[in-house]
Amino acid sequence: MRSNRLSHLFGISSFGESHGPAIGLLIDSPPPNLDFPSDELHAALMRRGYQGDFSTSRTEADQLEILSGVFEGKTTGMPLCVIVRNCDAKSEDYEALKDVFRPGHADYSWFQKFQIYDYRGGGRASGRESLARVIAADLSQNLLKDIKIEIICKQIGELKASPTATIAEHNPFHWPDPANYRALLKTLEDIKSRGDSLGGILQVTASNIPPGLGDPIYEKLSANIAKAMFSIGTVRGILFGDGLNLASWPGSQVNDRFAAGKLASNHHGGIVGGVSNGQDIVFDLVIRPISSISIPQETMDKAGKPCQISIKGRHDVCHIPRLIPVVEAMLQICLADAIQYQRLISGDDADLTGLRESLDKIDEELLTLLYRRRAIVHEVKRYKEQNHLPPKDPAREKEILDKAAQIAREIKLPEEQVQDIIKLTLRISDT
Ligand SMILES: Cc1cc2nc3c(=O)[nH]c(=O)nc-3n(C[C@H](O)[C@H](O)[C@H](O)COP(=O)(O)O)c2cc1C
């Protein structure tokens, strides 16, 4: 499956592992004439690579190496390939963990799936992969126009910022509450001295959002944002608008009313029915503590033998400063995708590249569906074999074709050709 595709926009995919030669990004059809890399990108990379008392001591300059697609500082519209070399990987730190599953890491589940995994620094599951996301977001900037994204950290461990503190202070954690910032640093010192780690809650606000972004039902903006956020390691929850309160407050309290020709409140975080309503998009992210801790933990090796580990590699105590630019980047990419789509409906600035992007996305979805259909047909075949049922069922095939013809009539597509496609689909699914 295409799980390394970052977004449908421009066909962005990423590659690379934590201790491989490089992390990289390939963009199939970037828009031409964009400044690349921008000054904002350098700033975002610096923030992602943040070095502080509570972050990993792995130091990387994160220098971009552009292999193709940029000429005289601008994208040419040709495939853009960028890599960032891994210069400070110390794979020997991980030698002792070679055959041991680290609790909380992707090791065990990935091993179950692939029967092989790169144990060095988490391989592709490493936070280092997030570099690709930050670079990719740079190319979506011109679509975002005036959209502004603000992220504050409301909670780390059990320590909460005051609910009235809503503006990120100039500290790496975006902690908004100067009154207990020292208490935060003390909490982190304690956790560090115990060899443990902490997560927290981020509050994300995107303002100047045009109404109409997102598509109903299966391409809801809220669903796509949630997917983008959950694709980031350690994100464990997302709550839009009033979040958990929406479960306990009555409808009369949470319906966003209209006054003076506009919405007068924002209980639902700017997205209703999967489509943005022009209010700020607001959501909280629940972040788990990172898994690498030096406290000894019970685990097992690949043979299932119980053992103990204490993780010695370099890792964060609290990775929130590094996470913030990644969250920002994924939201930018997600909003840019939605903006690109909305242009198709509104007819605003529809251009050939944008239209082709959308067609490519539809074709890709068709093929993915075909792949899934074939996988299910194989399951059906297996089931029939095990239960001694005949492999072919002409009545069922007729039912499928009749249904397709009926839908074709309803949505005014040529009935016979649709039936031909379905027949072909049945044949491909059977291969
Ligand atoms: C920016 C960033 C930095 C991270 N740093 C670390 C780290 O230093 N140590 C660690 O164990 N996990 C770190 N992680 C988390 C792991 O990548 C992630 O938890 C792990 O692969 C398991 O995936 P999951 O959290 O999605 O289940 C980081 C994640 C991000 C996004």
The ligand as a Tripos MOL2 file, in Angstrom:
@<TRIPOS>MOLECULE
LIG
   31    33     1     0     0
SMALL
NO_CHARGES

@<TRIPOS>ATOM
      1 C1          9.3820   15.0540   16.3490 C.3       1 LIG1
      2 C2          9.3690   13.7130   17.0230 C.ar      1 LIG1
      3 C3         10.4110   13.3560   17.8850 C.ar      1 LIG1
      4 C4         10.4100   12.1130   18.5090 C.ar      1 LIG1
      5 N1         11.4450   11.7710   19.3480 N.ar      1 LIG1
      6 C5         11.4400   10.5530   19.9560 C.ar      1 LIG1
      7 C6         12.5060   10.1570   20.8260 C.ar      1 LIG1
      8 O1         13.4730   10.8850   21.0600 O.2       1 LIG1
      9 N2         12.4060    8.9360   21.4100 N.ar      1 LIG1
     10 C7         11.3490    8.0800   21.2070 C.ar      1 LIG1
     11 O2         11.2870    7.0160   21.7900 O.2       1 LIG1
     12 N3         10.3480    8.4410   20.3950 N.ar      1 LIG1
     13 C8         10.3610    9.6350   19.7580 C.ar      1 LIG1
     14 N4          9.3340    9.9750   18.9240 N.ar      1 LIG1
     15 C9          8.1850    9.0860   18.8190 C.3       1 LIG1
     16 C10         8.3260    7.8610   17.9630 C.3       1 LIG1
     17 O3          8.6410    8.2090   16.6580 O.3       1 LIG1
     18 C11         6.9950    7.1000   18.0330 C.3       1 LIG1
     19 O4          6.4210    7.1770   19.2840 O.3       1 LIG1
     20 C12         7.1740    5.6460   17.7580 C.3       1 LIG1
     21 O5          7.6150    5.4710   16.4490 O.3       1 LIG1
     22 C13         5.8680    4.8620   17.9440 C.3       1 LIG1
     23 O6          4.8730    5.3630   17.1070 O.3       1 LIG1
     24 P1          3.4700    5.8310   17.6620 P.3       1 LIG1
     25 O7          3.7460    6.8670   18.7230 O.co2     1 LIG1
     26 O8          2.7760    6.4220   16.4740 O.co2     1 LIG1
     27 O9          2.7810    4.6110   18.2090 O.co2     1 LIG1
     28 C14         9.3320   11.2100   18.2830 C.ar      1 LIG1
     29 C15         8.2960   11.5820   17.4130 C.ar      1 LIG1
     30 C16         8.3090   12.8280   16.7960 C.ar      1 LIG1
     31 C17         7.1730   13.1820   15.8630 C.3       1 LIG1
@<TRIPOS>BOND
     1     1     2 1
     2     2     3 ar
     3     2    30 ar
     4     3     4 ar
     5     4     5 ar
     6     4    28 ar
     7     5     6 ar
     8     6     7 ar
     9     6    13 1
    10     7     8 2
    11     7     9 ar
    12     9    10 ar
    13    10    11 2
    14    10    12 ar
    15    12    13 ar
    16    13    14 ar
    17    14    15 1
    18    14    28 ar
    19    15    16 1
    20    16    17 1
    21    16    18 1
    22    18    19 1
    23    18    20 1
    24    20    21 1
    25    20    22 1
    26    22    23 1
    27    23    24 1
    28    24    25 2
    29    24    26 1
    30    24    27 1
    31    28    29 ar
    32    29    30 ar
    33    30    31 1
@<TRIPOS>SUBSTRUCTURE
     1 LIG1         1 GROUP 0 **** ****
